[in-house]
Amino acid sequence: MKKLLTIAALIGVTSLSYGQGFITFVNGTTTKMSTNGVVMGADAVGTWYYALFVAPSTQNTITAGVDPLSQGWTVGAYATNTASAGRLSGNSSSGNAAVAGFAAGTTADMAIAGWSGNIGASWAAVEAFFGNQNALTQASHDAGANAGVGGWFGGLTAVANDIPLAPSTGPFNSPFGTVAGAVPGFSLSFIPAVPEPGTFALAGLGAAALLIFRRRK
């Protein structure tokens, strides 16, 4: 009986050591978000969204303008802005996030993508906004279903290398500036809407009418 209890205890310890890994998906006062280089002001929760991308510690690179999912990265967690200027919090009330697919006691490379709420709340919405293409660029946006729809903000951090993952009891590390190789925060850039071809045509007709009017006068 004692032997069975010992085996059961060992199995329990082993399962805990290989449990889901956690980080704290929160930035601090020294790692605030910004837009066009200026710290974000206080906004309603849900004005901004963020996806934490994770990959094995051997990844080391991520290419801006290309869908991270096509580069071997996966979405590990989501976050949104808090009511405080330039701050975000992950997908639990405490800001701690389970990193999908990575165990406690391991390390992972991480990068964070951010975007404005007019795009949507999930990475699937971001992909749809750009026409479900691997290239997340203005050109792919203009070729997709949302061509000419609103301006938008977006950005991607550099890679935070080898972030240690903790058990659910902590203490938790962060991809923002708390361990070597972490990112210091980042700035989202505003991309203005590009009018659809029909809008350009209407503008051209308006200009032509103005010239004709001036000549008659």
SVG drawing of the C-alpha trace seen along z (x, -y; Angstrom):
<svg xmlns="http://www.w3.org/2000/svg" viewBox="-19 -84 39 86">
<polyline fill="none" stroke="black" stroke-width="0.4" points="0.0,0.0 2.8,-2.4 4.5,-1.5 1.4,-2.4 1.1,-5.7 4.7,-6.5 4.2,-5.8 1.1,-7.9 2.9,-10.8 5.8,-10.6 3.3,-10.7 1.7,-13.7 5.0,-15.5 6.0,-14.6 2.7,-15.9 3.0,-19.2 6.6,-19.7 5.3,-19.3 2.1,-21.4 1.2,-24.4 3.7,-27.2 2.7,-30.8 4.0,-34.3 2.7,-37.7 1.4,-39.3 1.4,-42.9 3.7,-45.8 5.0,-48.2 5.4,-51.9 8.8,-51.8 7.5,-49.7 4.5,-51.6 2.8,-51.3 2.9,-54.2 1.4,-55.3 3.7,-57.0 6.2,-57.3 3.9,-59.0 2.8,-57.2 -0.9,-56.1 -3.3,-58.1 -6.0,-56.6 -8.5,-54.8 -11.6,-52.6 -10.7,-48.9 -10.9,-47.2 -9.5,-50.2 -6.3,-48.2 -5.6,-44.5 -2.5,-42.4 -1.5,-38.9 1.5,-37.1 3.2,-35.0 5.4,-32.1 7.9,-29.8 10.6,-27.4 13.7,-29.2 15.6,-28.4 13.3,-30.6 15.0,-34.0 13.5,-35.9 10.2,-37.2 9.5,-39.2 7.3,-42.2 4.6,-42.4 4.4,-38.6 1.8,-36.6 3.7,-35.1 1.5,-31.9 3.2,-31.3 6.7,-31.7 6.3,-28.9 4.9,-31.1 1.6,-30.4 -0.7,-32.7 0.0,-32.0 -2.3,-34.5 -4.3,-37.7 -4.3,-41.0 -6.1,-44.4 -5.4,-47.8 -6.2,-48.8 -7.8,-52.2 -4.3,-53.5 -2.3,-55.2 0.0,-52.9 -0.7,-49.8 -2.0,-46.3 -3.1,-43.2 -3.3,-39.6 -6.1,-37.1 -6.9,-36.8 -7.8,-39.4 -4.3,-39.1 -2.6,-39.6 -1.1,-36.1 -1.4,-34.1 -1.0,-30.4 1.2,-30.0 -0.4,-27.4 1.7,-24.4 4.7,-25.2 5.4,-23.6 6.4,-25.1 10.2,-25.0 10.9,-25.5 11.8,-28.7 10.2,-30.2 10.8,-33.0 8.0,-35.6 6.9,-38.6 3.9,-40.8 1.7,-42.2 -0.7,-45.0 -3.5,-46.6 -6.4,-49.0 -9.8,-47.8 -11.5,-48.7 -9.8,-45.7 -11.3,-43.2 -10.4,-41.4 -8.6,-38.3 -5.7,-37.3 -8.3,-35.7 -9.9,-39.2 -6.5,-40.7 -5.9,-38.1 -9.4,-38.8 -8.8,-42.6 -5.8,-42.0 -7.7,-39.7 -6.6,-36.4 -3.2,-36.8 0.2,-36.0 1.4,-39.5 0.0,-41.8 0.8,-44.9 -1.1,-48.0 -1.0,-46.4 -2.7,-43.2 -5.2,-45.2 -6.1,-47.3 -6.4,-44.1 -8.7,-42.5 -12.3,-42.9 -11.5,-45.9 -9.9,-48.1 -10.6,-51.7 -12.1,-50.9 -10.8,-53.2 -7.3,-53.9 -5.7,-51.5 -2.9,-51.2 -0.6,-48.2 2.9,-47.1 5.1,-44.2 7.9,-43.9 11.3,-42.5 11.7,-38.9 12.0,-38.5 14.4,-35.6 14.3,-32.6 11.7,-33.8 11.4,-31.2 7.9,-29.9 6.6,-29.4 4.1,-27.0 0.7,-28.5 1.9,-29.4 4.6,-31.8 6.7,-33.8 6.0,-34.9 8.3,-36.4 7.2,-38.9 8.2,-39.4 8.5,-43.1 11.8,-44.1 12.0,-42.0 14.6,-39.4 17.5,-39.5 16.4,-39.6 12.9,-40.9 11.4,-43.8 11.2,-47.3 7.7,-48.1 6.8,-49.2 5.0,-51.8 2.0,-51.2 2.1,-53.1 -0.9,-54.7 -1.7,-53.6 -4.2,-55.9 -7.0,-54.4 -6.4,-54.3 -9.5,-55.1 -11.0,-52.5 -10.7,-52.9 -14.3,-54.1 -13.4,-56.9 -10.5,-57.9 -12.8,-58.0 -15.3,-60.2 -12.5,-62.6 -11.3,-62.7 -14.7,-63.6 -15.0,-66.3 -11.7,-67.8 -12.7,-67.6 -16.0,-69.4 -14.2,-72.1 -11.8,-72.7 -14.8,-72.9 -16.6,-75.3 -13.5,-77.6 -13.0,-77.6 -16.7,-78.5 -16.4,-81.3"/>
</svg>
